[in-house]
Amino acid sequence: MSVSDEVKTSAEHHEAILEAKEAANEERQMTLLQAIRLYPKAVFWSVLLSTCIIMEGYDIVLMNSFWAQPAFSRRYGQFNAATSSYQISATWQNALGNAVTVGAIIGAFANGWFVHRYGYRPVLLVSLLSICGFVFISFFAPNAPVLLVGQFLCGIPWGVFATTAPAYASEVCPTVLRGYLTVYVNLCWALGQLISAGVQSAFANNDTQWAYRIPFAIQWAWPIPLFAILSLAPESPWFHVRTGDLGKATRMVARLSSPSKRKDARKTVEMMVHTNDLEKSLEENTSYVQCFKGIDRRRTEIACMVFAAQPLCGSAMGGTPTYFFVQAGVPQAISFKMSVGGLGIASIGTIVSWVLMSYIGRRKLYLWGLGGLAAILSIVGFISVGASRSSAGNYSQAAMMIVWLCVYYLTVGPICYAIVGEVSSTRLRGKSICLARVVYYVAKIISDVINPYMLNPTAGNWKGKTALFWSGCAFLFFIWAFFRLPETKGRTYEELDIMFAEGIPARDFADQVVDAYAEHDHAHGRRK
């Protein structure tokens, strides 16, 4: 290379850094309304892709609500003389409830590898086609073992949906929109649960096989329309930056922007390149092993723990409340209606969390949400100890669990998606989110195994006293969050990379002053 070429290359690099810094400053100063106006297509595609999560939320409530469905229990359960009714045993509740989760673990792990190689869009489209076939098995299942296989296979694409949505949302939008679109994933989860509870409530008094077959069949309503629409979705520009195809990355940024913003697509890509180069200097590779090495180990811990808290802070009881209401002594028909009302409140709570998140931040909202959940579960447990045989006591427990749903969907439920989408490095984001979701699924299996044995009348029959156990778990996560959970609100990915590299304590993240371009400015004689 000639001296003139070297000078030209150095000048081009300097210009690229200046463009990257300019893009970072513009993104940091952008308001919410400006971001929506400048990136309407990013919002549109992120919202549509996250809609896939509705299917997973729908099925989670569906299967757990079936335990209180007489027609389902008669088909797949056994007669219990003590209760003079058909019951799904605690063993089969565990097997059927966790079959989806085991499948989702496989789907999440596979997604981390396939997305890194092929991108988000092709992996998602294959998963949407797969779910269409797998629902057939559950719909026509003649017995519990076949139903188990159907639920396991359905879990694989659901694992893909659950890990793709927050990763895609965090990559296609500017910083100010990042929290809103990642939290929207949880709203889709809540809407899926609400739809499922509404369907179940409609069939609460139906004693035929259609009381459970039609709810299964409704799952076919989602995949085909979503496949047709999402086949047109743009790939994440970060994927093309990681693969070195900056031309495609620029075109994707242009597709996600408004016409007035497309001229700045190259500057945005230069900011992504700068972040990618920074992370290359901090990370050896992009394998799953790297997630547990160096500074990435701390980031993986945070992502995994905030997801693990979801099922272990009482979701096994409060997240799918119909069965708990029945066991607490509330009549079946009223239990289904209360579940619909509670999950409706949950959906509203997620929307309200957007406002709270923008003012309070991630750390405080998540931390005090855990404290509130622990307190509510303690109250439920003490009511059960003191007044478990009275009608007033039963309804009081049910009412407190609806309050639990409200607090959960205001805080821990939605905010964890924003944290997980922000805390990982951009080069390891897909794998970090997949690992975090796998930890969530493992924690869910543990909670789903423990909860039926405590709650089921054929096993522990603890009734509302089960809440005391989950209260203790929620309090332990509260202690962890106090010492280990950082504030990520309003930070660019470059700033987060630097703070983790410098080992900033979690409680100091919010006030830390960071300049990702300080070294470059100093080298060129600029003021920091």
C-alpha positions in Angstrom: 0.0 0.0 0.0 1.3 3.4 -1.0 1.7 6.4 1.4 -1.2 8.2 -0.3 -3.4 5.1 0.1 -2.5 4.9 3.8 -3.3 8.6 4.3 -6.6 8.1 2.5 -7.5 5.1 4.6 -6.7 7.0 7.8 -8.8 9.9 6.6 -11.7 7.6 5.8 -11.5 5.9 9.1 -11.4 9.3 10.9 -14.5 10.4 8.9 -16.3 7.1 9.8 -15.6 7.6 13.5 -17.0 11.2 13.3 -20.1 9.9 11.6 -20.5 7.2 14.2 -20.2 9.7 17.0 -22.7 12.1 15.4 -25.2 9.2 15.0 -24.7 8.2 18.6 -25.3 11.8 19.8 -28.4 12.2 17.7 -29.8 8.9 19.0 -29.1 9.8 22.6 -30.9 13.1 22.3 -33.8 11.8 20.3 -37.2 12.0 22.0 -39.9 9.3 22.0 -42.1 11.1 19.5 -39.1 11.9 17.2 -38.1 8.3 17.2 -41.6 7.1 16.3 -41.7 9.7 13.5 -38.2 8.8 12.2 -38.4 5.1 12.6 -42.1 4.1 12.0 -41.2 1.0 10.1 -38.9 -0.2 12.8 -41.8 0.0 15.2 -44.2 -1.7 12.8 -41.9 -4.7 12.1 -40.9 -5.1 15.7 -44.5 -5.1 16.9 -45.5 -7.6 14.2 -42.7 -10.0 15.0 -43.4 -9.8 18.7 -47.0 -10.9 18.0 -45.7 -14.4 17.6 -45.3 -14.4 21.4 -49.1 -14.3 21.8 -49.1 -18.0 20.8 -46.8 -19.0 23.6 -48.7 -17.0 26.2 -51.9 -18.5 24.9 -50.6 -22.1 25.3 -49.0 -21.6 28.7 -52.3 -20.6 30.3 -54.3 -23.1 28.2 -52.6 -26.2 29.5 -52.6 -25.1 33.1 -56.2 -24.0 32.9 -57.2 -27.5 31.6 -56.5 -28.9 35.1 -59.7 -27.3 36.2 -61.6 -28.4 33.0 -63.8 -31.5 33.8 -64.0 -32.6 30.2 -60.2 -32.5 29.9 -59.7 -34.3 33.2 -62.2 -37.0 32.2 -60.4 -37.6 28.9 -56.8 -37.6 30.1 -57.1 -38.1 33.9 -58.2 -40.7 36.4 -61.1 -40.9 38.9 -60.2 -39.8 42.4 -62.4 -41.3 45.1 -61.4 -38.7 47.7 -62.7 -35.8 45.6 -65.4 -37.9 43.7 -64.1 -36.4 40.4 -61.7 -37.0 37.7 -58.2 -35.4 38.3 -55.0 -35.1 36.3 -52.5 -36.4 38.7 -49.6 -34.2 39.9 -47.2 -36.4 37.9 -49.1 -35.9 34.6 -49.6 -32.2 35.4 -45.8 -31.9 35.6 -45.3 -33.9 32.5 -47.8 -32.1 30.3 -47.0 -28.7 31.7 -43.3 -29.1 31.3 -43.3 -30.8 27.9 -43.7 -27.4 26.2 -40.9 -26.0 28.4 -38.4 -28.8 27.5 -39.2 -28.3 23.8 -38.7 -24.6 24.2 -35.3 -25.2 25.7 -34.2 -27.1 22.6 -35.8 -24.3 20.4 -34.0 -21.6 22.3 -30.6 -23.2 22.1 -31.0 -24.0 18.4 -32.2 -20.5 17.7 -29.0 -19.0 19.2 -26.9 -20.9 16.7 -29.2 -20.7 13.6 -29.9 -16.9 14.0 -26.1 -16.2 14.3 -25.6 -18.0 11.0 -28.7 -17.3 8.9 -30.4 -14.3 10.5 -33.7 -13.7 12.3 -36.2 -13.8 9.4 -35.5 -17.2 7.9 -35.4 -19.0 11.2 -38.6 -17.4 12.3 -40.4 -18.3 9.1 -39.4 -22.0 9.3 -40.7 -22.0 12.9 -44.1 -20.6 11.9 -44.5 -23.3 9.4 -43.5 -26.0 11.9 -46.0 -24.9 14.5 -48.9 -25.5 12.0 -48.1 -29.2 11.8 -47.3 -29.7 15.5 -50.7 -28.3 16.7 -52.4 -31.2 14.8 -50.8 -33.7 17.3 -52.3 -31.9 20.3 -55.7 -31.4 18.7 -56.1 -35.1 17.7 -54.3 -36.6 20.8 -56.2 -39.8 21.9 -54.4 -40.0 25.2 -52.0 -38.2 27.5 -48.7 -39.7 26.1 -49.6 -38.5 22.5 -50.7 -35.1 24.0 -47.3 -35.0 25.7 -45.5 -35.4 22.4 -47.6 -32.8 20.7 -46.9 -30.2 23.5 -43.1 -31.0 23.4 -42.9 -30.4 19.6 -44.9 -27.2 19.9 -42.5 -26.0 22.5 -39.6 -26.0 20.0 -40.9 -23.2 17.7 -42.2 -21.3 20.8 -38.6 -21.3 22.2 -37.6 -19.7 18.9 -40.4 -17.0 19.1 -39.6 -16.2 22.8 -35.9 -15.5 22.0 -36.2 -13.9 18.6 -38.7 -11.2 19.5 -36.8 -9.3 22.3 -33.5 -9.6 20.3 -35.0 -8.3 17.1 -36.8 -5.5 18.9 -33.6 -4.4 20.6 -31.7 -4.3 17.3 -34.0 -2.5 14.9 -34.9 0.6 16.9 -33.0 3.6 18.4 -32.2 3.7 22.1 -35.3 5.7 23.2 -37.6 3.1 21.6 -35.7 0.1 22.8 -37.3 -0.3 26.2 -40.9 0.2 24.8 -40.5 -2.4 22.0 -38.8 -5.0 24.2 -41.4 -4.6 26.9 -44.1 -5.0 24.2 -43.0 -8.6 24.0 -44.4 -9.1 27.5 -47.7 -7.3 26.5 -48.0 -10.0 23.8 -47.5 -12.6 26.4 -50.2 -11.1 28.6 -52.6 -10.8 25.6 -52.0 -14.4 24.8 -52.8 -15.4 28.3 -55.9 -13.1 28.3 -57.2 -14.7 25.1 -56.6 -18.1 26.4 -58.4 -17.4 29.7 -61.3 -15.8 27.7 -61.6 -18.9 25.5 -61.5 -21.2 28.6 -64.1 -19.1 30.3 -66.4 -19.4 27.3 -66.2 -23.2 27.6 -66.3 -23.4 31.4 -69.8 -25.0 31.4 -69.2 -27.1 28.3 -68.8 -30.8 29.3 -67.9 -32.2 25.8 -64.6 -32.8 24.1 -64.9 -29.5 22.3 -64.3 -27.7 25.6 -60.6 -28.5 25.1 -60.3 -29.3 21.3 -61.5 -25.9 20.1 -59.0 -24.0 22.3 -56.3 -26.2 20.8 -57.6 -25.5 17.2 -57.6 -21.7 17.8 -53.8 -21.9 17.7 -54.0 -22.4 13.9 -55.3 -18.8 13.6 -51.9 -17.2 14.0 -49.0 -18.9 12.0 -50.2 -18.6 8.4 -51.1 -14.8 8.4 -47.9 -14.1 10.3 -45.8 -16.1 7.9 -47.3 -14.2 4.9 -46.6 -10.8 6.5 -43.2 -11.5 8.1 -41.8 -13.0 4.9 -41.6 -9.3 3.9 -39.8 -8.2 7.1 -36.3 -6.6 6.9 -33.4 -8.5 8.5 -31.7 -6.9 11.5 -29.0 -4.5 10.3 -26.9 -5.6 13.2 -26.8 -9.1 11.7 -25.3 -7.8 8.5 -22.8 -5.7 10.4 -21.7 -8.8 12.3 -21.3 -10.7 9.0 -19.4 -7.8 7.4 -22.0 -6.9 4.7 -22.3 -3.2 5.3 -24.1 -2.6 2.1 -27.0 -4.7 3.2 -26.9 -3.2 6.7 -27.3 0.2 5.2 -30.2 -0.9 3.1 -31.9 -2.4 6.1 -31.5 0.7 8.2 -33.0 2.7 5.2 -36.0 0.3 5.1 -36.6 0.8 8.8 -36.4 4.6 8.7 -38.7 7.3 7.4 -37.8 8.9 4.0 -36.3 12.0 5.8 -34.0 9.8 7.8 -32.7 7.5 5.1 -29.9 9.9 4.2 -28.4 9.2 7.6 -28.4 5.4 7.2 -24.7 5.2 6.6 -24.0 7.2 9.8 -26.1 4.8 11.8 -24.3 1.8 10.3 -20.9 3.4 11.2 -22.1 3.6 14.8 -23.0 -0.1 14.7 -19.6 -0.8 13.2 -17.9 1.2 15.9 -19.8 -0.8 18.6 -19.0 -4.1 16.9 -15.3 -3.2 16.7 -15.3 -2.2 20.4 -16.8 -5.5 21.3 -14.4 -7.5 19.1 -11.6 -6.0 21.2 -13.3 -7.1 24.4 -14.5 -10.6 23.3 -12.5 -13.5 21.9 -15.4 -14.9 19.8 -19.2 -15.2 19.6 -19.7 -18.8 20.9 -21.9 -19.8 23.8 -18.7 -20.4 25.8 -17.8 -16.7 25.5 -21.0 -15.8 27.3 -19.3 -17.2 30.5 -15.9 -15.6 30.0 -14.5 -12.2 31.1 -16.8 -9.3 31.3 -19.5 -11.2 29.5 -19.9 -13.5 32.5 -21.4 -10.7 34.5 -23.7 -9.7 31.7 -24.9 -13.3 31.2 -25.5 -13.6 35.0 -27.8 -10.5 35.0 -29.7 -11.6 31.9 -30.2 -15.1 33.3 -31.2 -14.0 36.8 -33.8 -11.4 35.8 -35.5 -14.1 33.6 -35.2 -16.8 36.3 -37.0 -14.6 38.7 -40.1 -14.6 36.6 -41.3 -18.2 37.3 -39.7 -18.3 40.8 -41.4 -15.3 42.3 -44.9 -16.9 42.3 -45.8 -17.2 38.6 -46.6 -20.9 39.0 -49.6 -19.7 41.2 -50.3 -16.2 40.0 -49.4 -16.4 36.3 -52.0 -19.1 35.6 -54.4 -18.4 38.4 -57.5 -20.5 37.5 -56.3 -23.7 39.0 -55.2 -21.9 42.2 -58.6 -20.2 42.5 -60.4 -23.6 42.3 -58.1 -25.2 44.9 -58.6 -22.1 47.1 -62.3 -22.9 47.2 -63.7 -20.5 44.6 -66.4 -22.1 42.3 -65.1 -23.1 38.9 -67.2 -20.8 36.7 -66.2 -17.8 38.9 -62.6 -18.9 38.9 -62.4 -18.7 35.1 -64.1 -15.2 35.1 -61.7 -14.0 37.8 -58.8 -15.2 35.7 -60.0 -13.3 32.7 -60.4 -10.1 34.8 -56.9 -10.6 36.4 -55.2 -11.1 33.1 -57.1 -8.1 31.6 -55.6 -6.1 34.5 -52.2 -7.6 33.6 -52.4 -6.4 30.0 -53.2 -2.9 31.2 -50.4 -3.1 33.8 -47.8 -3.8 31.0 -48.9 -0.7 29.1 -48.7 1.4 32.3 -45.2 -0.1 32.9 -44.0 1.8 29.8 -44.7 5.1 31.5 -43.2 4.0 34.8 -40.1 2.6 33.1 -39.4 6.0 31.4 -39.5 7.9 34.7 -38.4 5.4 37.3 -35.9 3.3 35.2 -35.4 -0.4 35.0 -33.5 -1.1 38.2 -35.9 0.5 40.7 -39.0 -0.8 39.0 -37.7 -4.4 38.9 -36.3 -4.3 42.4 -39.3 -2.9 44.2 -41.6 -5.1 42.1 -39.9 -8.1 43.6 -40.4 -6.7 47.1 -44.1 -6.1 46.4 -44.6 -9.6 45.1 -42.9 -11.1 48.1 -45.2 -9.0 50.4 -48.4 -10.0 48.5 -47.5 -13.7 48.6 -46.9 -13.5 52.3 -50.3 -12.0 52.9 -51.9 -14.8 50.8 -50.1 -17.5 52.8 -51.1 -15.9 56.2 -54.8 -15.7 55.1 -54.7 -19.3 54.2 -53.2 -20.2 57.6 -55.8 -18.2 59.5 -59.0 -18.4 57.4 -58.6 -21.1 54.8 -62.0 -22.7 55.5 -64.1 -19.5 55.2 -65.7 -18.2 52.0 -64.3 -14.7 52.8 -60.8 -16.2 53.2 -61.0 -18.0 49.9 -62.1 -14.9 48.0 -59.5 -12.8 49.9 -56.8 -15.1 48.7 -58.1 -14.9 45.1 -58.3 -11.1 45.3 -54.7 -10.8 46.5 -53.5 -13.0 43.6 -55.2 -10.6 41.2 -53.3 -7.8 43.0 -50.2 -10.0 42.5 -50.9 -10.2 38.7 -51.2 -6.4 38.6 -47.9 -5.7 40.4 -46.1 -8.4 38.4 -47.2 -7.0 35.0 -46.3 -3.5 36.2 -42.8 -4.4 37.1 -41.0 -7.8 37.0 -42.9 -9.3 34.0 -42.3 -6.6 31.4 -39.2 -4.9 32.7 -37.1 -8.0 32.5 -37.4 -8.0 28.7 -36.0 -4.4 28.5 -33.1 -5.4 30.8 -32.3 -8.6 28.9 -32.4 -6.8 25.5 -30.0 -4.1 26.8 -27.5 -5.9 29.1 -25.9 -8.2 26.6 -23.3 -7.2 24.1 -24.5 -6.8 20.5 -22.3 -9.6 19.1 -23.5 -12.0 21.8 -27.1 -10.8 22.1 -28.8 -13.7 20.3 -26.9 -16.3 22.4 -27.2 -14.3 25.6 -31.0 -14.0 25.3 -31.2 -17.7 24.4 -29.2 -18.7 27.4 -31.3 -16.4 29.6 -34.5 -17.9 28.2 -33.2 -21.4 28.8 -32.5 -20.5 32.4 -36.1 -19.2 32.6 -37.4 -22.5 31.2 -35.3 -24.5 33.6 -36.6 -22.4 36.5 -40.1 -22.8 35.1 -39.7 -26.6 35.1 -38.6 -26.5 38.7 -41.5 -24.3 39.7 -44.0 -26.3 37.7 -42.7 -29.5 39.3 -42.9 -28.1 42.8 -46.1 -26.2 42.6 -48.5 -29.0 41.7 -47.2 -31.2 44.5 -47.8 -28.4 47.0 -51.2 -27.3 45.6 -52.7 -30.5 44.2 -55.4 -32.1 46.5 -54.0 -35.5 45.7 -50.5 -34.5 46.9 -49.5 -31.8 49.4 -52.9 -30.0 49.4 -51.2 -26.8 50.9 -53.8 -24.5 49.2 -52.9 -20.9 49.8 -50.0 -21.7 52.1 -48.1 -22.5 48.9 -47.7 -18.7 48.6 -45.3 -18.6 51.6 -42.8 -20.7 49.7 -42.9 -18.5 46.7 -42.7 -15.4 48.9 -39.3 -16.6 50.2 -38.1 -17.1 46.6 -39.1 -13.6 45.6 -37.3 -12.1 48.6 -34.1 -13.9 47.7 -34.2 -12.4 44.1 -34.9 -9.0 45.7 -31.6 -9.3 47.6 -29.7 -10.3 44.5 -31.2 -7.4 42.4 -30.2 -4.9 45.1 -26.6 -5.7 44.8 -26.2 -6.9 41.2 -28.8 -5.3 38.9 -27.6 -2.2 37.0 -29.6 0.7 35.5 -29.5 0.5 31.7 -32.1 3.2 30.9 -31.0 5.6 28.1 -27.6 4.1 27.5 -26.2 3.3 24.1 -24.7 -0.1 23.6 -21.2 1.4 23.4 -21.7 3.1 26.8 -22.9 -0.2 28.4 -19.9 -2.0 26.8 -17.5 0.4 28.5 -19.2 0.4 31.9 -19.1 -3.4 32.0 -15.5 -3.4 30.8 -14.6 -1.0 33.6 -16.4 -3.1 36.2 -18.7 -0.2 37.4 -20.8 -1.4 40.4 -24.4 -2.0 39.7 -25.7 0.8 41.9 -23.4 3.3 40.2 -24.5 2.7 36.6 -27.2 5.4 36.6 -24.9 8.2 37.5 -21.8 7.1 35.6 -20.5 9.6 32.9 -19.2 7.7 29.9 -17.8 8.9 26.5 -17.4 6.1 24.0 -15.4 8.3 21.7 -13.0 10.0 24.3 -9.9 8.1 23.1 -10.6 9.1 19.4 -11.2 12.8 20.4 -8.0 12.9 22.4 -6.0 11.4 19.6 -7.2 14.1 17.2 -6.8 17.0 19.7 -10.5 17.5 20.4 -12.0 18.4 23.7 -13.6 15.5 25.6 
